[in-house]
Amino acid sequence: MYHFEMTPKQVALETLPFYGKAPNGDTISVNNHYFLKNDKPWYPIMGEFHFSRYSCEEWEREILKMKAGGVEIIASYIFWIHHEEEEGVWNFEGNCDLRRFVELCGKHGLYVCLRVGPWAHGECRNGGLPDWLRDEGDKDAVLGVTGNKLRSNNPRYLGYVDKYFEKIAAHTKGLLWEQGGPVVAIQIENEYYRCEPDTPSRMRHMLTLKKMLLEHGLRVPIYTATGWGGAAVPDNEALPMFGGYCDAPWAEHINELPENPGFTLQPALNDPNIGSDLQDGSSSAQKFEYTCDVKRYPYLTAELGGGMQPTDHRRVVAYGKDIASLSLCKLGSGANLLGYYMYHGGTNPIGRLTTMQESRDTGYPNDLPVRSYDFQAPLGEWGMPRESYGLTRRLHLFLHTWGEIIARSYTYIPPFSCKEAGDCETIRLSVRHESESGCGFVFINNYLRKRTLREHPQFSMELCLPGETIHTLPLDIKDGDTYILPYNLPLGKAILKRTNATPLTAIGNRYFFYTDDLPIYEFASSGCDTLASLPDIITLSEKDSRHAYRFGDKLYIADCALYEKEGTVYAEIVKDTRVTIYGASGEPTVLYLEAESGEYSGSCTVAQQADGSYLLTPVYSEDGEHMLLIDYTGDKAYLYDEDGLLVSDWITTGLPYCPSLAMLGNPVSLRLVLTDDETPRYFDIKRAKGCRLNDARVILRHTVAVDTI
């Protein structure tokens, strides 16, 4: 048995100068440890979704699916080039309708963080700066390599930025928090490392941008700035935000990366890989110094990788457990905001003059797909859920239920916890303890991307707290296992002393946990003198926990996407699906949803053309949303409409290519072009040789009303 003598930390809470009050009296504020909403500790979940990379007709549905996944704040870059591709010609309509998007978020009770740039990156052309602006400025300054004309206090550049901020202000008027709207946060610039010759100059520019935002009335409770890589973060003016990805598809080599330290439970704010594509060789992420006193701020993430966007030279795959384990490690290491980039994928628009993807032709380190920005996110390019959607959702359910305790807690790393990323033998473990209640959680991560970790049979720990000792229950920890084990957890009037199950959520006096082991729940004797005083506990399987949703006072278990709109829960299904519904008491209800799509499986005619391309002619039914599943061998796939416009593309990673025909306008036919290229590349899933279409079939995605809450 491991022994850990824990001395609770004595940390004075300091109120930071970030505050906002809505017309209804609701407040948002920040101290040096956590966020507060109406003066109560708040653990928010933030997910990135780029409105201008998605069909505006589908925004509402996807916003609701993000909400169902546990997201409370939707973050979005505003890509300047999407709105002013030609100087003076502004576009805030259709998929670029910023106001409509923010209003939809507010309609459904979600907050908004606007990442206004002006430079965004986001794998967008010029990092989001318009070509005409880049051509006028120092070409290299877009990347922040040399020069001071762009991304600086150069008056001519600031004049253009002023007009850009003016447009943002006009299209969000009345939608800011203090005006009764959902916009609670604004990110200033992005990855602002080297665009000026020294840190004081960079600080002056960041302060100038914030001053300009305020002059345009863009006043919100929270301002943020990316803090990784030594980026400029002016003290007391912006909260430093951090991130971490499970791999680095932007790395310029094609070798396997070393073990990622993000999978250890150690209090490291910075991922050494993040932003490395925009750093020079003399300032690696290992050498930089923070530009603000990070100890004065809560540990917050804005770019916790919800997936990864593959590049032409690195075809990485973000597995569901990669995302879930990384999220758990950030939480267990002390993060008090989980902010995912991306949470929802999308499609790059094609402009009037150019395509909009990052490419080496525009001076950037990577070549990306012209259209696809799927990002392997929990909700993909076409809104289809991935394994990571369920794995992160159960973590969010936990935080929505016990987030106030977590926010107040401090992180403790036992001396026997793994410290080195490549150590596959040592247990990976941390404790978050809340002194006021004596409650805490033990976080265990026995997962490391693309590695095998040692098993730990009958693992237990003696946790010595002031006045008591907790002996955790023995666990047979296998490779890939993760746990959140509570102790002294209040469940109604009872105190759960220890358990071998992970808490999920609570509905009334019914509490949901999950484990595939025989569950054990041990309560403190005080307050539990009778069986009637014990809480009602439902133990779910590991599998069911991945499929759990909560709407109102019900818990739903379903292997599909669920969302709630105007009091009705809907399911998106492509196959017959069972839904189990738990209330606050009584037996669960079981429903069976029929997809009725069998006759349309494979209903797409294929004709190979003389030039080697394929003419695909889908067969449509009257009901449902039609998806096209394309099984091919090759390096890349391109879909063109009848007018010859590239409407979709895919670079081979080993993941399925399944565009939505409905979102492409249900075309009569499409031309598929496959390419082959044997240039050496990095693949997580080895690519088969050859270039051919193996199969193309139509799959129906039905939306079915499930229940009224």
Phi, psi and omega in degrees: 000133177282150182239129178225113178265109189257123176259112182302141181282144175251099184239123178283131178278132181240125178287130180263158184280054177229113188202146174205142179238126179279161179303332180277003178097349178295142181234153171230132179212177185217138167245187184286005181231327184201169173279156173230140173237120186053042175067013176248142179306137185226127176251096183275155173246128182239138179225138183273135177211118183269106185300325183281000174253018182216155179293124182298335179292341182251002183305312187299314180300317183287325174300318180293325177290326174294318177298318178297332177281356177103002180287135177248332178239126174262121177262146178209132167293146165254108182274112183306317183295334177289337185254337180218065180297320175252137185304126177083355179254100187263146179226109173233040180239167177058232181291350178259012184281085182303315184299314181298320181296312181296320178298321179294321177299313180295323179303325184256021171075022179256146176272167184228136169244118180265122177261093194275348182078230017292327176271133186245325194071251178059025180057029179260154178307129181057022185066018179101349178282139179296151179302318183297327178286319178297318181295328180285328182268193176282116185307317183288340184290341176301321177277351181079025183276309180216175172081169181219022182276318176257156180052048181208180177274020174302124186303323181295316177298315181297330177297318177292318179299321180301317178294321179296312177297324179300319179294317179299316180299318181295323184273357175239011181301128181086356184253002178278158186306313183288351176259005182092010181259182185268353184283109184252347186212151174224130172267133179263126179053196180194132176046052187273082187267301201229016187284347173235159190289343182208167183297316178303321178294320179294321177298318180299321179292317178300318179293325177296317179297318179295319178301319179294320177300315181295322179297332177269009177080012180275071183256121181226163179298325191234126169247141183230164173209142178292133186254353184285161176069012182081021180296152184287124176227104181289130182302136177067004180249337179207145176277129177288133181244146183233182184199188179177136180238155183282346177205188181221084180294348177271352179303140190277357177257177181238032179259161173297135178284154173292171182301141187271123180294346178296344179267006170262155178263069180236148187280059177260121182288323195254132171281122183295345181267334188293129180080002184293340179289340181250010177261155173270171186293342183271353185226062179294163181298343180280342189256344187290164172240144177296147182264001173223168179279093187295340180289346179275356187235154172293156178276112186233143177244135173249338182228058166283118190298109172283351178182205174208142175269111179300148174252171182301322186265345180230105184264069183283156176236126176267104180283155182305317181291333174303311185291314183295317182293317178299319179296314179299320181293321177296317178298312181291342179269000174115000180298137179244019166206124171261109179243116187264137170231118344270159169261334180223130179281184181192193183230129177296133173289164170251123184282179177290333186248326186213171166280170191241014183269157171295140179204161177291335177297335179260015174090009182262162187287342191233150168257125181242165176305147179295315185254313191287127167233052182298320177063006183054034185287164177308321169246118190280190185306327184248017176083008179279134181283145174251173179305323181296335179298315179286320182294321177282329181299321180292328175293321180291323176301317177301315183289326177296331183273315185242019183296331180295320177293315181299315182301320182283342187283161175243155185265138179231130181250112178299148181297339181270003178281145183305132180250334184257133184303323185272003180282108182263006184256324191274143178298142178252115193205147172212169178229133168249117188240136179248112191293323185301316181264345186075011182268153177196180183220135174263123179258126179234129176233111177248044180229137174218126184310124174060023176229163174250125180260150180298143174280153181232084181292139176053041178289135172209165185220141174261109184258109184267111179254165175299117176088353179199163176233129178257125173257113179292151180290145180299138179232141169265093187273119181258164176303129180096350183284145170226149181218149162234110186250114181278157168220148182052039185273120177293125173236093186066232179275351184263160175241117176280110183288315181197158179201164174256009181250154180266130180289144181247298181195180180220142173230109185062230178262021176251130184240138183249128175234171174215144174189154172263357175273170173293116187288144177232128178232118180244125185253154172293145183292327180292128179086355181234048183286338180231158177299330182295336181275352178283143179288159175276117182246129173252124178258115178268160172284163175305316181297313181295328180296329179289340184253017186270137173230154173234127173228120181061230181256036179224147174249128183248138175243115183205136179272061179191176176279130174241149171206160182244133178221121176053043174086359178243133176269130180245151176240140171257116186233146173240359178208165176302135189224139174261136177239125176253131185238120176257136170259194180285349178199171175080180180282152179287156173263138179242126178242152177239122181256128181261131182278326178055043183238008186302320185292344182262357177293123181084009184275068177212120178276145184234130177227118179283137183264167183298330181275005179093351177281175182235134174266117181255126180239100181289152172252124185257146171261181181279329187244155173091165176262127186268127176248147180249112178267116184248115178256114185221163170243130182158185183268321181213158177229139180229134177247128179242144177276185185293342177267004179084010179276134175290114183255341181199150174210169185205133172258140188292125174232343189107349176273152184292148177255113189218072180289155178273116176296324180300316181285347173267006177088019182049061184294151177295320179208162177221148175255124180257125176245125177251141178237156178234141181205121182263017174303134180302132179219165174268131176232133169284322176248116186303132183275134176289151180280155177108179181211104184197157172270124180270323182192151172217125181217156178265134176240135180265132173252112182264143170254120187236132174289130185257311193198157174251130182255000000 
